[in-house]
């Protein structure tokens, strides 16, 4: 992974508030997130990299997270490489929001997905901060079985003292997890046809 990767428009996937996401042209099972803002930004790549290192150092399960593989040089600057979430048949997974908007899941499946994600976040003290439904993909892991995977929005909004407080204060972390879960669940309720 030492040579510079050339990212062209054809590899572009999406644009977020701070970063663009591209398919890795050398490995279609990975994506590269590149900061696109020239003005002041929140250093999301650096923040997420630090948070993933913290999780791995503490042997915390990444079962419901897109895995992070570190930084790489590209023609657009330094990028952070992540697992690309694909369904069992190798088609790209789509957002949980899409599944809800299109009413693709039955009530039982929705509830199971929500409960599994909640259990994972609370049992592992995972800080899912940017709780937009588009930051969670619904991965089809077999013909009729799904799993939610968080692809963005972990750790904190900014790389500041709060971020480090989250890492080293269980009490503060758990408070923040509860607060953010309530926001995520309310976002879910806006789109679910069942509640």
C-alpha positions in Angstrom: 0.0 0.0 0.0 2.9 2.4 -0.6 2.2 3.7 -4.1 -0.2 6.6 -4.6 -3.7 5.6 -5.6 -5.3 7.6 -8.4 -8.9 8.4 -7.7 -11.0 9.4 -10.7 -14.6 10.5 -10.9 -15.7 7.0 -11.9 -14.8 5.8 -8.4 -16.8 8.5 -6.6 -19.6 7.1 -4.4 -20.9 9.9 -2.2 -20.2 13.3 -0.6 -20.6 14.0 3.1 -20.4 17.3 5.0 -16.6 17.0 5.2 -15.5 14.0 3.2 -15.9 12.4 -0.2 -16.1 8.6 -0.5 -14.5 6.6 -3.3 -14.3 3.0 -4.2 -10.7 1.9 -3.9 -9.7 1.2 -7.6 -7.2 -1.4 -6.4 -9.6 -3.3 -4.1 -13.3 -3.0 -4.8 -14.1 -4.4 -1.3 -12.8 -1.1 0.2 -13.6 2.6 0.1 -11.4 5.6 0.7 -12.7 8.7 2.5 -11.0 11.9 1.5 -11.5 15.3 3.2 -12.9 17.7 0.6 -13.3 20.9 2.6 -10.4 23.3 2.1 -11.6 25.6 4.9 -11.6 24.6 8.6 -13.0 21.1 9.2 -13.5 18.7 12.1 -10.7 16.3 11.1 -13.1 13.3 10.8 -10.5 11.1 9.2 -8.0 11.6 12.1 -10.8 11.3 14.7 -12.2 8.1 13.3 -8.7 6.6 12.9 -7.9 7.4 16.6 -11.3 5.9 17.6 -10.8 2.7 15.7 -7.3 2.3 17.1 -8.8 2.8 20.6 -11.4 0.1 19.9 -8.9 -2.4 18.5 -6.4 -1.7 21.3 -9.1 -2.6 23.8 -10.3 -5.7 21.9 -13.7 -4.3 21.3 -15.8 -6.1 18.7 -16.2 -4.4 15.4 -19.1 -6.7 14.4 -21.5 -3.9 13.5 -18.9 -1.4 12.2 -17.3 -0.9 8.9 -13.6 -1.9 9.5 -10.9 0.7 9.2 -7.6 -0.2 7.5 -5.6 3.0 8.0 -4.3 5.9 5.8 -3.3 5.8 2.2 -1.8 8.4 -0.2 -4.0 9.4 -3.2 -3.9 12.0 -5.9 -6.5 13.9 -3.9 -4.6 13.8 -0.6 -4.4 11.4 2.3 -7.4 9.1 2.6 -8.7 6.7 5.2 -9.5 3.2 4.0 -12.6 1.4 5.2 -14.4 -1.9 4.4 -17.0 -1.5 1.7 -20.2 -3.0 2.9 -21.5 -5.6 0.4 -24.4 -8.0 0.6 -23.8 -11.7 0.5 -24.2 -11.7 -3.3 -21.4 -9.0 -3.6 -23.9 -6.2 -4.5 -23.3 -3.0 -2.6 -25.4 -2.7 0.6 -27.6 0.4 0.9 -28.6 2.5 3.8 -31.1 1.5 6.5 -32.9 4.8 5.7 -33.5 3.4 2.1 -34.9 0.2 3.5 -37.3 2.1 5.7 -38.3 4.6 3.0 -39.0 1.8 0.6 -40.7 -0.4 3.3 -38.5 -3.4 2.4 -38.5 -5.0 5.9 -41.3 -6.5 7.9 -42.0 -5.4 11.5 -40.2 -8.3 13.1 -37.0 -7.8 11.0 -36.9 -4.1 11.7 -37.3 -4.7 15.5 -34.6 -7.4 15.5 -32.2 -5.1 13.6 -32.8 -2.2 15.9 -32.5 -4.3 19.1 -29.3 -6.1 17.8 -27.6 -2.8 17.1 -28.7 -1.3 20.4 -27.4 -4.3 22.3 -24.1 -4.1 20.5 -23.6 -0.4 21.1 -24.5 -0.6 24.8 -22.6 -3.8 25.6 -19.4 -2.5 23.9 -19.7 1.2 24.8 -19.6 2.3 21.2 -19.9 6.0 20.6 -22.2 6.4 17.6 -22.4 10.2 17.5 -23.7 11.2 14.0 -26.9 9.2 14.2 -28.3 9.9 10.8 -29.9 6.8 9.3 -27.8 7.1 6.2 -24.7 6.4 8.3 -26.1 2.9 8.9 -26.2 0.3 6.1 -28.5 -2.6 6.0 -26.3 -5.5 4.9 -28.1 -8.6 3.5 -26.0 -11.5 4.9 -28.2 -14.2 3.4 -31.4 -14.4 1.3 -33.7 -13.4 4.2 -31.2 -12.2 6.9 -29.9 -8.7 7.5 -27.5 -6.9 9.8 -27.0 -3.2 10.4 -23.5 -1.8 9.9 -22.4 1.7 11.0 -20.3 3.2 8.2 -19.7 6.7 9.6 -20.3 9.0 12.6 -18.2 7.2 15.3 -16.2 8.7 18.2 -17.2 12.3 18.4 -18.0 15.3 16.2 -14.7 17.0 16.8 -11.2 16.0 17.9 -11.2 18.0 21.1 -11.2 17.4 24.9 -14.7 15.8 24.8 -13.4 13.1 22.5 -10.7 12.1 25.0 -13.3 12.4 27.9 -15.5 9.9 26.0 -12.5 7.5 25.8 -11.5 7.6 29.4 -14.7 8.2 31.3 -17.1 5.2 31.3 -19.8 7.3 33.0 -19.6 10.1 30.5 -19.4 7.6 27.6 -22.5 5.7 28.8 -24.4 9.0 29.2 -23.5 10.0 25.6 -24.4 6.5 24.2 -27.9 6.7 25.9 -28.4 10.3 24.6 -27.4 9.4 21.0 -29.4 6.2 21.0 -32.5 8.2 21.8 -31.8 10.5 18.9 -31.1 7.5 16.6 -34.3 5.7 17.7 -36.4 8.9 17.1 -34.9 9.2 13.6 -35.8 5.5 13.0 -39.4 6.2 14.2 -39.8 9.0 11.6 -39.2 6.5 8.8 -40.6 3.2 10.1 -44.1 2.3 8.9 -44.7 0.3 12.0 -44.4 2.7 15.0 
